[in-house]
């Protein structure tokens, strides 16, 4: 059999396993981890058997298809934080760097004034 036929069998088995998962459980990792891991393992196993690279376009298509069909309504409980825009990030980096010479100069100047007054 060729890789296309074998990956279809992986997909069919995944769909079979997912029939036992209720819609309220679709986003619970404890429930879906076994079928999802089976799909991934099956795709990888047959790719290795036929000396195909993994991941490959066909395997990725089945993974994307699983997300689109079963997991498209799942959201993260905790928000994902992203880096700020480059201009904000640059300002946050440069501002403290520019303040350091000013603060060092201020400390040296104040310490010299303190000695002169004493």
N, C-alpha and C positions, 0 to 999 in steps of 0.2 A: 504494500500500500504506500501511497505517497503522503507527504507531510500534510497536505490539505485534507485528505480523508481522515488521517489520524487526529488532527486538531479538531475536526468536526465531531469525532467521537468524544474528545475531551469536553467539548462544549455541551454535547448531549448529556453526558454524565453530570456536568455541573448543573444543567437545567433540572435534571432528575433530582439531584440533592437539594436544590433550592425549592422544590415543590413542597418540602416539609417545613419550610420557613414561612411563618405568618407575616403579613404586611407590617405588623407592629414590631416585629423582631428584625426587620431588614437592616436596621442601622446599629444593631448590637453586635459588636465584634466577637463576643464570646459565642454567638450563634452562627455567624457567617464565616468565621475564620476557617473552619474545616472545609466547607465547600470551595471557598475562595483559594485556599492553599492547595486543594486537590486540583483545581483548574490550572493554577500556576505550575504545580509540580508535573502534571500530565503534559502540558505544553513544553516544558523544559526537558522532560524525559524523552519525548519523541524527537525533539530537536537534536538532543545529544545522540540518540540512536542513529539518526540519519546524517550526522555530522553537519547539522545546520547551526548557525550561530544563535545564541539566545541572549537577550530578547531579539526578536525579528518582527518584521512588519505584520505577518499573519498572527503571531502570538499577541502582539500589541492590539490588533484589531479585536480579538476575542476579549482581552482584558477591558478595552474601552467599551465594548458591547455589554459586558457584564455590569459595568458602572452605569451605562446609559439605561439599561433595562431594569436593574434592581436597586441601584444605590443613588439615583439622581436626586432624591429628596433628602438625603442625609446631609446634615450640617454638623459642624463641630460645636461641641458644647462650650468650648473656650475659644474666644476669637483668636485668629492668627495675627500676630503683629508683624508688620513689614518695616523695612528701613524707611526713614523719612526721605523726602526728595533730596536730590544732591545739593541744592543750594542751601537748604536748612542744615543738612549734615555738615557741609563745609563751614557754615557760620558757627555751628556748635564746636567744631574742631579748632577753628582759627581764633575764636574769641578768647579761650583760656590761654592759648599760646601767646597772643598779643598782650595779655594781662601780666604774664610772668615777668618780662623785663621791667614793666612799670612798677610792679610790686617790689621787685628786688631793688630797684633804684630808690623807691620810697623808704624801704627799710634801711638801706645804707645812709640815705640823707638824714633820716630821723635819728639814727644812732650817732652820726657825727654831731648833730645839733645837741644831743643829750650830753656828749662829752664836753662840748664847748661851754655849756651852761653850768656844768658841775665844777 
